Every structure is written in structure tokens, then in C-alpha cells.
Amino acid sequence: MVSQSAIEKATIAEALYKNGSIPVKKIAKQLDISKTTLYLYLRLRNVRIGEKISEVLAG
């Protein structure tokens, strides 16, 4: 079971990650989570890792 706090952080992490202008390390630091946890949250939200929103829109 995922906590409400984790769900909220995952949602915020997804938005920041997809924006593409903030490095992963900085997103993790802002959310007070590790980079490993950040990538776990992104996978939980079915975010395609390594693909930014600009690439999705262009492709």
C-alpha cells in the first residue's frame, strides 16, 4: 500500500520530471526523496523514463 504522502510526491515528481527543465537530482532533493525513490514513483505513475514532454509532443 502506498501512503497518501507518497502519492502526492509521485504526482508532483511526474509533473516536474515531464517539464524537463529541472534535473532529477534537484527534483529528488526538493521532494526530500532519493533518486531511486523518484524513479520508483515515476514508474508507479507509468511515466516513460528518459522521455521529456517536448519529445512526446514532437513525436
Secondary structure, DSSP 8 states (H G I E B T S, - for coil): ---HHHHHHHHHHHHHHHH-SS-HHHHHHHHT--HHHHHHHHHHTT--TT--HHHHHH-
